[in-house]
Amino acid sequence: MATSPIQLAVHSRLLSYGSTESTKLVPASSGNRGKIVCSLRKLELEDMNFSGIGRNNDQEAPRRAHRRKALSASRISLVPSAKRVPTYLFRTDIGGQVKVLVEKTNGKYKVPVEVLPLELSDAHSELVMVWGLFRSDASCFMPLDLNRRGADGKSSTVETPFVQGPSGKVTVELDFEASLAPFYISFYMKSQLVSDMENSEIRSRRNTNFVVPVGLSSGHPAPLGISFQPDGSVNFALFSRSARSVVLCLYDGISVEKPSLEIDLDPYINRSGDIWHAALDCSLPFKTYGYRCKAATSGKGELVLLDPYAKVIRRVIPRQGGSEIRPKYLGELCLEPGYDWSGDVPPSLPMEKLIIYRLNVTQFTKDKSSKLPDDLAGTFSGISEKWHHFKDLGVNAILLEPIFPFDKKGPYFPWHFFSPGNMYGPSGDPLSVIKSMKDMVKKLHAKGIEVFLEVVFTHTAEDAPLMNVDNFSYCIKGGQDLNIQNALNCNYPIVQQMILDCLRHWVIEFHIDGFVFVNASSLLRGFNGEILSRPPLVEAIAFDPILSKVRMIADNWNPLTNDSKENLFPHWRRWAEINMRFCDDIRDFLRGEGLLSNLATRLCGSGDIFAGGRGPAFSFNYIARNSGLTLVDLVSFSSSEVASELSWNCGQEGATTNKIVLERRLKQVRNFLFILFISLGVPVLNMGDECGQSSGGSPAYDARKSLDWNTLKTGFGTQIVQFISFLSNLRMRRSDLLQKRIFLKEENIQWHGSDQSPPKWDDPSSKFLAMTLKADAEVSQTLVSDIVGDLFVAFNGAGDSESVILPPPPTDMVWHCLVDTALPFPGFFDEKGTPVEDKLVAYEMKSHSCLLFEAQTLAEIDSSK
């Protein structure tokens, strides 16, 4: 970027008389538009006061005396002012003080420098200010007069005498064009009455030059990230405890290899505790920014890193043959766009009413079969266009796989946390992506559908910028099973703060209704990898006031190892959990293994997990997920390579044309879905399972394919979608028994084995279980529906048929068969049901099937005829 010609005048002014002399300066070379260094070694600011005050006049002497007394008691003090003019107070090596103001008026910066006369001795009168300007190096000043260069090629300094007015002020004032900023003034003073050069020079108490920034200020340590101030400046704030220096890098485009401007932040001006901060004029022509963090033990100090708190990020356009240290993403220097949320009313459904559909944003509509335009396919807008599919299934919430920017390993290895990935928008433009996501949320809310996000806060991508900002603070440094270098130290205070800020951002700015925390067991780890009984982050989330109405769900699946580890998760009666045991026990039962007691526990809401003050609504149940085998693969593959999936191929491995095997597989798919919806808890469906999507028997996450919308029109897709819709309506209609926030009472459930005998709970060979769910009369009277009968449910996991003895129906009621998964489509489920003959006491139940009967009144039967 070219530099504007320097228009600068230096004034040595006797304030009471107004006499002036000036020196014109020549333009600087355009090559000086580079790195601004605010070096620790060049500034004496330990005893400096940075504050905003107006320019003093002679009537302020009593106030100055008061401030000098305050300064002697405190190393840094704040001087009140109506104008907020940056003011710097330095202590000199001879015990005096120097005050410098930087004031912008009428397109110019005025920099008056005052030596407090009360501190000067006679030997140090007749002072001269020796100064220069620098951007790239404090030891190499910008060329102020090309005819006065030294022998070493460096530009010479300028000497300007101080003058003393009648009021006792010893001052000099410098004027600069605003277009020259930002830059630094470096100066020291010398006395013309002292012949010894060493004793004649007056510098800071650290024996360094006085250095004052012009066109930039120290800024504020909060909030982290960038924030736009009322005075027209933009504030930058970054946490880094381990960095010995931080460089703010500014770019005037998105395809440049090198920053247009670099500001090396000084720890005395630009650091408060472990927060580095600075403020710049918003009118400067920069578009994106990043940081270089140089730690004593890091070899990556030349990398330009993305601000961890950047809300709008832009991917850098690579150049052919560009540098390997070129950043992947940069923060955009703009406000996050406003959005009209008027009319948006989150559904706020009771948790026990939820029916969830998990999907990948890209894969949901990327396939050409979605028949969406290319700019909508695979985006948030694509989801908005396909809202009717959720309604067809009867789901009222969607769960999005992680939408953060990620690396080549996939979305479970995030690069950043505060913005959606640019790939999910119509043109890859970050502002368009943000708007389209908000449009999606608003539209789905209007349709009664909540939006949940999967989030990963336990680790990052291997080359995530966060790791290089402060590796020692952000990373866990111990633990036997931590074999990765990018595990986040979630319970460290600054990381905990970042995660809380991130969650609040998604709730406030995007109206997200809930979060599923992937690899949640790692949220329990301490600084050294140890397991904490009371992890601060989990507790803070549970009681955060902004997050109080948002669903928090722990998921112990670990994308690093592609498995789940069971643990006792501290919940504070706020946290729900993805129920891994439900998945394992239902898979075991339907492949002919496991105990009936395990099946019964899962059907009733997993009281062994959720009885401690929560209830079945906190159990998020699933059969298949986006890792591991798909639903149709669970009944098609069971080789040793997928033994951990607890699958059964129904008699033949992989694809087959065997009619008997295919019919058995179809029954098993129906059984899985039936048990999922009939069990207490929140059912979670997975994208593609409604239409038989297969990954070819591979449990790998990257084996998943985009949803083929044409398969929804196949015979399999048609019947499964209709069956899921039926089950969703059944749960809503019989919410008195199937959607409960509390566990069933003992008197409301009765268990049956074969021939109405008690179940053989601990017999591994027993594969039949039935139960009668008895309607609570008091609850039933409050339902909109007039159906208040009992439900009889039976499960046969054996390879033989079972003669089911139906219990007597309630008085004046008759059993209706609503579901028999062994019957052909469309007869295997019926909304109204098929009445059972009065004299029929036994029902032949086929192998590997499930049954559902509902007691209905005789009046309902007559009206349905």
Long-range contacts (C-beta under 8 A, 24 or more apart in sequence): 1-33, 1-252, 1-260, 1-261, 1-285, 2-30, 2-33, 3-27, 3-28, 3-29, 3-30, 3-32, 3-33, 4-177, 4-179, 4-180, 6-142, 6-144, 6-176, 6-177, 6-180, 7-176, 7-177, 7-179, 7-180, 8-144, 8-174, 8-175, 8-176, 8-177, 8-180, 9-175, 10-158, 10-160, 10-174, 10-175, 11-172, 11-173, 11-174, 11-175, 12-160, 12-161, 12-162, 12-163, 12-172, 12-173, 13-163, 13-171, 13-172, 13-173, 14-163, 14-165, 15-165, 15-167, 15-169, 15-171, 16-165, 16-166, 16-167, 17-165, 23-158, 25-144, 25-145, 26-143, 26-144, 26-145, 26-146, 28-142, 28-143, 29-143, 32-135, 32-136, 32-142, 33-135, 33-260, 33-261, 34-135, 34-136, 34-261, 34-262, 35-135, 35-136, 35-137, 35-247, 35-259, 35-261, 35-262, 35-264, 36-134, 36-135, 36-136, 36-182, 36-183, 36-184, 36-216, 36-261, 36-262, 36-263, 36-264, 37-134, 37-135, 37-136, 37-137, 37-138, 37-184, 37-264, 38-184, 38-211, 38-213, 38-263, 38-264, 38-265, 38-266, 38-269, 38-270, 39-138, 39-211, 39-264, 39-266, 40-245, 40-266, 40-267, 40-268, 41-208, 42-138, 42-186, 42-208, 42-209, 42-211, 43-204, 43-208, 43-210, 43-211, 43-266, 43-268, 43-269, 44-90, 44-91, 44-203, 44-204, 44-205, 44-206, 44-208, 44-209, 44-210, 44-211, 44-268, 45-88, 45-90, 45-266, 45-268, 45-269, 46-75, 46-205, 46-206, 46-268, 47-71, 47-75, 47-76, 47-89, 47-90, 47-91, 47-205, 48-76, 48-88, 48-89, 48-90, 48-268, 48-269, 49-76, 49-77, 49-78, 49-79, 49-87, 49-88, 49-89, 50-76, 50-86, 50-87, 50-88, 50-217, 50-218, 50-269, 51-77, 51-78, 51-79, 51-81, 51-86, 51-87, 52-81, 52-83, 52-84, 52-85, 52-86, 52-87, 53-79, 53-80, 53-81, 53-83, 53-84, 53-85, 53-87, 53-101, 54-81, 54-82, 54-83, 54-85, 55-83, 55-85, 55-101, 55-103, 55-112, 58-167, 58-169, 61-167, 64-116, 68-97, 68-116, 71-97, 84-231, 86-217, 88-212, 90-204, 90-210, 91-204, 91-205, 92-119, 92-202, 92-203, 92-204, 92-205, 93-202, 93-203, 93-204, 93-205, 93-206, 93-207, 94-119, 94-121, 94-124, 94-202, 95-119, 96-120, 96-202, 98-189, 98-210, 100-210, 100-212, 102-212, 102-213, 102-214, 104-178, 107-177, 107-178, 108-175, 108-176, 108-177, 108-178, 109-175, 109-176, 109-177, 109-178, 109-180, 109-181, 109-214, 109-215, 110-173, 110-174, 110-175, 111-173, 111-174, 111-175, 111-176, 111-185, 111-212, 111-214, 112-171, 112-172, 112-173, 112-174, 113-162, 113-171, 113-172, 113-173, 113-174, 113-187, 114-169, 114-170, 114-171, 115-162, 115-170, 115-171, 115-189, 116-170, 117-164, 117-168, 117-169, 117-170, 118-168, 120-170, 123-191, 123-193, 123-194, 124-191, 124-193, 124-194, 124-202, 125-164, 125-191, 125-193, 126-161, 126-191, 126-192, 126-193, 127-161, 127-162, 127-170, 127-189, 127-190, 127-191, 127-192, 127-202, 128-159, 128-160, 128-161, 128-162, 128-189, 128-190, 128-191, 128-192, 129-159, 129-160, 129-161, 129-162, 129-172, 129-187, 129-188, 129-189, 130-157, 130-158, 130-159, 130-187, 130-188, 130-189, 130-190, 131-157, 131-158, 131-160, 131-174, 131-185, 131-186, 131-187, 132-157, 132-158, 132-185, 132-186, 132-187, 133-183, 133-184, 133-185, 133-186, 134-183, 134-184, 134-186, 135-183, 135-184, 138-184, 138-186, 138-209, 138-211, 141-186, 142-183, 161-192, 162-189, 176-214, 178-215, 180-214, 180-215, 181-214, 181-215, 181-216, 181-281, 182-213, 182-214, 182-215, 182-216, 182-261, 182-263, 182-280, 182-281, 182-284, 183-213, 183-214, 183-215, 184-211, 184-212, 184-213, 184-214, 185-211, 185-212, 185-214, 186-210, 186-211, 211-266, 213-269, 215-280, 215-281, 216-263, 216-278, 216-279, 216-280, 216-281, 217-278, 217-279, 218-269, 218-270, 218-277, 218-278, 218-279, 219-270, 219-277, 219-278, 219-279, 220-277, 220-279, 221-272, 221-273, 221-275, 221-277, 222-275, 223-309, 224-275, 224-308, 224-309, 224-498, 224-501, 225-307, 225-308, 225-309, 225-310, 225-311, 225-331, 225-418, 226-289, 226-307, 226-309, 226-310, 226-331, 226-333, 228-282, 228-335, 229-279, 232-281, 232-282, 232-283, 233-279, 233-280, 233-281, 233-282, 234-279, 234-280, 234-281, 234-282, 234-333, 235-277, 235-278, 235-279, 236-277, 236-278, 236-279, 236-280, 236-289, 236-307, 237-275, 237-276, 237-277, 237-309, 238-275, 238-276, 238-277, 238-291, 238-293, 238-307, 238-308, 238-309, 238-469, 239-274, 239-275, 239-276, 239-308, 239-469, 239-470, 239-473, 239-494, 240-274, 240-276, 240-293, 240-469, 240-470, 240-473, 241-274, 241-470, 241-472, 241-473, 241-494, 242-293, 242-295, 242-296, 242-297, 242-298, 242-470, 242-471, 242-472, 242-473, 243-276, 243-293, 243-294, 243-295, 243-469, 243-470, 244-294, 244-295, 244-296, 245-293, 245-294, 246-270, 246-276, 246-291, 246-292, 246-293, 246-294, 247-291, 247-292, 247-293, 247-294, 248-278, 248-289, 248-291, 249-289, 249-290, 249-291, 249-292, 249-304, 250-280, 250-284, 250-286, 250-288, 250-289, 250-333, 251-286, 251-287, 251-288, 251-289, 251-290, 251-330, 252-285, 252-286, 252-287, 253-287, 253-288, 254-287, 254-288, 254-314, 254-315, 254-316, 254-317, 254-330, 255-316, 255-317, 255-319, 257-319, 257-322, 257-323, 257-326, 259-290, 259-304, 260-286, 261-286, 262-292, 274-473, 274-494, 286-333, 287-332, 287-333, 288-314, 288-330, 288-331, 288-332, 288-333, 289-330, 289-331, 289-333, 290-327, 290-330, 290-331, 291-469, 293-468, 293-469, 293-470, 295-470, 295-471, 295-472, 298-468, 298-471, 300-468, 303-327, 303-465, 303-468, 304-330, 305-465, 305-468, 305-469, 306-330, 306-331, 306-415, 306-416, 306-465, 307-331, 308-416, 308-417, 308-418, 308-465, 308-466, 308-469, 308-498, 309-418, 309-498, 309-501, 310-416, 310-418, 310-419, 311-336, 311-418, 311-419, 311-505, 311-509, 312-336, 312-419, 312-430, 312-431, 312-434, 313-405, 313-416, 313-419, 313-422, 313-430, 314-422, 314-430, 315-422, 315-428, 327-465, 328-415, 328-463, 329-405, 329-415, 329-416, 329-465, 332-430, 334-431, 336-434, 336-509, 337-431, 337-434, 337-435, 339-435, 339-438, 339-509, 341-438, 341-442, 341-511, 343-442, 343-446, 344-441, 344-442, 344-445, 344-446, 344-511, 345-445, 345-446, 346-445, 346-450, 346-511, 346-513, 347-396, 347-445, 347-448, 347-449, 347-450, 347-513, 348-513, 348-549, 349-396, 349-397, 349-450, 350-617, 350-741, 351-551, 351-576, 351-617, 351-618, 351-682, 351-741, 352-616, 352-617, 352-682, 352-735, 352-739, 352-740, 352-741, 353-396, 353-732, 353-735, 353-739, 354-396, 354-397, 354-450, 354-682, 355-393, 355-394, 355-395, 355-396, 355-397, 355-682, 355-683, 355-685, 355-728, 355-731, 356-395, 356-397, 356-398, 356-399, 356-452, 356-620, 356-682, 356-683, 356-684, 356-685, 357-390, 357-393, 357-395, 357-397, 357-398, 357-399, 357-684, 357-685, 357-686, 357-687, 358-398, 358-399, 358-401, 358-454, 358-625, 358-626, 358-684, 358-685, 358-686, 358-687, 359-383, 359-398, 359-399, 359-400, 359-401, 359-687, 359-707, 360-400, 360-401, 360-411, 360-626, 360-687, 360-704, 361-400, 361-401, 361-403, 361-424, 362-423, 362-424, 362-706, 363-687, 363-704, 363-705, 363-706, 363-707, 364-687, 364-706, 364-707, 365-707, 366-706, 367-706, 367-707, 367-708, 367-709, 369-707, 369-708, 369-709, 369-710, 370-707, 370-709, 371-709, 375-426, 375-427, 376-426, 378-423, 378-424, 378-706, 379-424, 379-425, 379-426, 379-436, 380-420, 380-424, 380-425, 380-433, 380-436, 380-437, 380-439, 380-440, 381-425, 381-426, 381-436, 381-439, 381-440, 383-440, 383-444, 384-436, 384-439, 384-440, 384-443, 384-444, 387-443, 387-444, 387-447, 387-449, 390-444, 390-447, 390-449, 391-447, 392-721, 392-725, 393-685, 393-690, 393-721, 393-724, 393-725, 393-728, 394-724, 394-725, 394-727, 394-728, 394-729, 394-732, 395-449, 395-685, 395-728, 396-448, 396-449, 396-450, 397-449, 397-450, 397-451, 397-452, 397-513, 397-514, 398-444, 398-449, 398-450, 398-451, 398-452, 399-452, 399-453, 399-454, 399-516, 399-684, 400-451, 400-452, 400-453, 400-454, 401-454, 401-626, 402-453, 402-454, 402-455, 402-456, 402-518, 403-437, 403-453, 404-455, 404-456, 406-461, 407-461, 407-462, 407-463, 407-464, 409-461, 410-559, 410-701, 410-702, 412-456, 412-518, 412-559, 412-701, 413-456, 413-459, 413-460, 413-461, 413-462, 413-559, 414-456, 414-460, 414-461, 414-464, 415-460, 415-461, 415-464, 415-465, 416-464, 416-465, 417-455, 417-457, 417-498, 417-499, 417-502, 418-502, 418-505, 437-510, 438-509, 438-510, 438-511, 441-510, 441-511, 441-512, 442-511, 445-511, 450-513, 450-514, 451-511, 451-512, 451-513, 452-512, 452-513, 452-514, 452-515, 452-516, 452-551, 452-553, 453-506, 453-512, 453-514, 453-515, 453-516, 454-515, 454-516, 454-518, 454-555, 455-503, 455-515, 455-516, 455-517, 455-518, 456-518, 456-519, 456-559, 457-488, 457-490, 457-499, 457-502, 457-517, 457-523, 458-487, 458-488, 458-490, 458-518, 458-519, 458-520, 458-522, 458-523, 459-484, 459-486, 459-487, 459-488, 459-519, 459-522, 459-560, 460-486, 460-488, 461-486, 462-486, 476-525, 476-527, 476-528, 476-529, 477-527, 477-528, 477-529, 478-527, 478-528, 478-529, 478-530, 479-525, 479-528, 479-529, 479-530, 480-529, 482-529, 484-560, 487-522, 487-525, 487-529, 489-527, 490-522, 490-523, 490-525, 490-535, 490-537, 491-523, 491-525, 491-526, 491-527, 491-532, 491-535, 491-536, 491-537, 492-527, 493-536, 496-536, 496-537, 496-540, 499-537, 499-541, 500-537, 500-540, 500-541, 500-544, 500-547, 503-541, 503-544, 503-547, 503-550, 504-544, 504-546, 504-547, 507-546, 507-547, 507-550, 508-546, 512-550, 513-550, 513-551, 514-550, 514-551, 514-552, 514-553, 515-550, 515-551, 515-552, 515-553, 516-553, 516-554, 516-555, 516-578, 516-620, 517-552, 517-553, 517-554, 517-555, 518-555, 518-557, 518-559, 519-555, 519-556, 519-557, 519-558, 519-559, 519-560, 520-554, 520-555, 520-556, 520-569, 520-577, 521-556, 521-558, 521-565, 521-567, 521-569, 522-558, 523-554, 524-567, 524-569, 524-570, 531-567, 533-570, 534-570, 535-570, 538-569, 538-570, 538-572, 538-575, 539-570, 539-572, 541-574, 542-571, 542-572, 542-574, 542-575, 543-572, 543-574, 551-576, 552-576, 553-577, 553-578, 553-620, 554-578, 556-580, 557-625, 557-627, 559-627, 559-701, 562-627, 562-628, 562-699, 562-700, 562-701, 563-644, 571-612, 571-613, 571-614, 571-618, 573-613, 573-614, 575-618, 576-614, 576-617, 576-618, 576-619, 576-620, 576-682, 577-609, 577-610, 577-618, 577-619, 577-620, 578-620, 578-622, 578-684, 579-606, 579-609, 579-619, 579-620, 579-621, 579-622, 579-681, 581-606, 581-608, 581-609, 582-606, 582-619, 582-621, 582-622, 582-679, 582-681, 583-621, 583-622, 583-623, 583-625, 584-646, 586-623, 586-672, 586-675, 586-676, 587-623, 587-634, 587-645, 587-646, 587-647, 588-646, 589-767, 589-795, 589-797, 590-648, 590-668, 590-671, 590-672, 590-675, 590-797, 590-848, 591-638, 591-646, 591-647, 591-648, 591-797, 592-648, 592-767, 592-797, 592-798, 592-799, 593-764, 594-764, 595-761, 595-762, 595-763, 595-764, 596-759, 596-760, 596-761, 596-763, 596-766, 596-767, 596-769, 597-761, 597-762, 599-769, 599-795, 600-751, 600-759, 600-761, 600-769, 600-771, 602-679, 603-675, 603-678, 603-679, 603-680, 603-771, 604-679, 604-680, 604-743, 604-744, 604-749, 605-679, 605-680, 605-681, 605-740, 605-743, 605-744, 606-681, 607-743, 611-743, 615-740, 615-741, 615-742, 615-743, 616-680, 616-681, 616-740, 616-741, 616-742, 616-743, 617-681, 617-682, 617-740, 617-741, 619-680, 619-681, 619-682, 620-681, 620-682, 620-684, 621-676, 621-679, 621-681, 621-682, 621-683, 621-684, 622-676, 622-683, 622-684, 622-685, 622-686, 623-672, 623-673, 623-675, 623-676, 623-689, 624-672, 624-686, 624-689, 625-684, 625-686, 626-686, 626-687, 626-701, 626-704, 627-699, 627-700, 627-701, 628-699, 629-695, 629-697, 629-699, 630-686, 630-688, 630-689, 630-693, 630-694, 630-695, 630-704, 631-669, 631-672, 631-673, 631-686, 631-689, 631-692, 632-665, 632-669, 632-689, 632-692, 632-693, 632-694, 633-694, 633-695, 633-696, 633-697, 634-668, 634-672, 635-664, 635-665, 635-668, 635-669, 635-672, 636-665, 636-694, 636-697, 637-697, 639-697, 642-697, 642-699, 644-699, 645-699, 654-697, 664-848, 666-716, 667-821, 667-822, 667-846, 667-848, 667-849, 668-848, 669-720, 670-720, 670-723, 670-821, 670-828, 670-850, 671-795, 671-821, 671-848, 671-849, 671-850, 673-720, 673-723, 673-724, 673-727, 674-727, 674-819, 674-821, 674-850, 674-852, 675-795, 675-850, 677-724, 677-727, 677-728, 677-730, 677-731, 677-738, 678-727, 678-738, 678-793, 678-852, 680-738, 680-740, 680-743, 680-744, 683-731, 685-724, 689-720, 690-717, 690-720, 690-721, 690-724, 691-716, 691-717, 691-720, 691-721, 692-716, 692-717, 692-720, 715-825, 719-825, 719-826, 722-826, 722-829, 723-828, 723-829, 726-829, 726-831, 729-831, 730-818, 733-785, 733-787, 734-785, 734-787, 734-791, 734-854, 735-783, 736-775, 736-776, 736-779, 736-780, 736-783, 736-788, 737-773, 737-775, 737-791, 744-773, 745-776, 747-774, 748-773, 748-774, 748-775, 748-776, 749-773, 749-774, 750-774, 750-807, 752-794, 752-805, 752-807, 754-802, 754-803, 755-803, 755-805, 756-805, 756-807, 767-796, 767-797, 767-798, 768-794, 768-795, 768-796, 768-797, 768-798, 768-802, 769-794, 769-795, 770-794, 770-795, 770-804, 772-807, 786-860, 787-854, 787-856, 787-860, 789-813, 789-854, 789-855, 789-856, 789-857, 790-854, 790-855, 791-852, 791-853, 791-854, 791-855, 792-851, 792-852, 792-853, 792-854, 792-855, 793-850, 793-851, 793-852, 793-853, 794-845, 794-850, 794-851, 795-850, 796-845, 796-846, 796-847, 796-848, 796-849, 796-850, 797-848, 798-847, 798-848, 799-847, 799-848, 800-847, 801-844, 801-845, 801-846, 801-847, 802-844, 802-845, 802-847, 803-842, 803-843, 803-844, 803-845, 804-842, 804-843, 804-844, 804-845, 804-851, 805-841, 805-842, 806-836, 806-840, 806-841, 806-842, 806-843, 806-853, 809-855, 810-855, 812-857, 812-858, 813-855, 813-856, 813-857, 813-858, 814-838, 814-855, 814-856, 814-858, 814-861, 815-853, 815-854, 815-855, 816-853, 816-854, 816-855, 816-856, 817-843, 817-851, 817-852, 817-853, 818-852, 818-853, 818-854, 819-850, 819-851, 819-852, 820-845, 820-846, 820-849, 820-850, 820-851, 820-852, 821-849, 821-850, 821-851, 822-846, 822-847, 822-848, 822-849, 832-864, 835-861
